[in-house]
Amino acid sequence: MDFKFVVQSYERRLIEKELFGWEAMNAIACESSERIERPETYKQWQVRNERAGFRQLPLDQEIVKIARKQVKSCYHKDFMIDEDGQWLLQGWKGRVIFAITSWKPAL
């Protein structure tokens, strides 16, 4: 999205609000029965993918570096980028919102 829209553009704010806003609100603000969605953790997905015959690929450290720099310079101080093994984690105030990784068949 950074390549398509400038950080302060109306279009970008609209996309971030509509696509990511409810997921962030659901993960951060809602507890127990108020939660709309109870997604599996990224660690559960790791086990599921490995059992299905996939192998996780390493993170590209250049992409991690760019993501950290972008979040630090353009986003609220409570947004975070972190790594756990070969997962890139995006979060808010210490809570993971998105976990990103790559897989390929383990042939």
Residue pairs with C-beta under 8 A, 6 or more apart in sequence:
1 12
1 15
1 16
2 70
5 11
5 12
5 15
6 12
7 74
20 97
22 36
23 37
23 97
23 98
24 92
24 97
26 35
26 36
26 37
27 92
27 95
27 96
27 97
28 92
28 93
28 95
28 97
30 36
40 48
41 99
42 84
42 87
42 89
42 96
42 99
42 101
45 99
46 56
46 87
46 101
49 56
49 103
50 56
53 105
53 106
54 103
54 104
54 105
54 106
55 103
55 104
55 105
55 106
56 85
56 86
56 101
56 102
56 103
57 86
57 101
57 102
57 103
57 104
58 86
59 83
59 86
59 87
59 88
59 101
63 88
64 81
64 83
64 88
67 81
67 88
68 81
71 79
71 80
71 81
78 92
78 93
79 90
79 91
79 92
80 89
80 90
80 91
80 92
80 93
80 94
81 88
81 89
81 90
82 88
82 89
82 91
83 89
84 99
86 101
87 99
87 100
87 101
88 99
88 100
88 101
89 96
89 98
89 99
89 100
90 96
90 97
90 98
90 99
90 100
91 97
91 98
